[in-house]
Amino acid sequence: MAWRFALMIDPVASGDDRADYLDTFTELDPAAPALTVGELSTQRGDGIFESIGVVDGHPQEVSAHLERLAHSAQLCDLPEPNIAQWRAAVALAAERCGAGEAVIKLILSRGVEHGPAPTAWVTAAEASDFSRARTEGIRAVTLDRGYSLATPAHAPWLLLGAKTLSYAVNMAALREAKRRGADDAIFTTSDGFVLEAPTASLILRRGSTFITPAPNAGILHGTTQLSLFEHLVSRGFTVGYETIPAETLPAADAAWLVSSVRLAAPLVAIDDAPLAVDASFTASLNDYLLSPRD
Ligand code: PLP
């Protein structure tokens, strides 16, 4: 990964509004060590993050990402982020991204063990190349996430709606999908309902209606899915959130995994059931996702 920028943030309280936040930022050499060994993000994955897509220097959907960062912080009992401070850090990072596609990551960790404050930083790096996934499509297998549809409501300590740094399970699911000959996974509940992919939301097409699993705390509410739904409505399509039984997946007319950096990757098969790919329609979705979006 080609790193372009790293910035440590001294987080100020939400509501501590300033003319600028420059004295709370420290730019670092992105290739140099920066964290102390007592960091709880590295010891326990105890923190939250966001990945923002950047196209030709424009950071996409910054407000939606900052809102989700604040939501994750609340679920994890982390201090409420100062949105203006994070927005200023994103703007600095975006200035270093240059032409092409990049990714800005925002990280808010619980901090150093026994330390007084959270640790926060922002990085910018070149994005991975998803052009093949966007045009040729990907294969997915369904994998049991190990909890039922009712679990998030009665076990909030599982932090299922938060974008935490604890992605080891998500990465293990991706490796399992690859062992099964697929490119990606779609998590299902133990009682057979569709959730999301380890790093993406799922959108299904039925005729002129597009649906996605309801984000009832069991999954992340994807910023890309939200943005695409707005776009689809502006093109006259119907969109909706549903509780989707996994057994209905093969009946979809088309399906995509969508996320901030990959954008829309059409699914060519789910569990060996082939799905049709409308290449020009998918290209129109990715054209929209590559246009500047706020
Ligand atoms: N679900 C999970 C588990 C994710 O990790 C991601 C993105 O990384 C998404 C959904 C899609 O979110 P977004 O569209 O905001 O990138």
Residues whose N, C-alpha, C, O or C-beta is under 5 A from the ligand:
A	BS01	PLP	S51 E196 A197 P198 T199 A200 S201 L220 H221 G222 T223 T224 Q225 V258 S259 S260
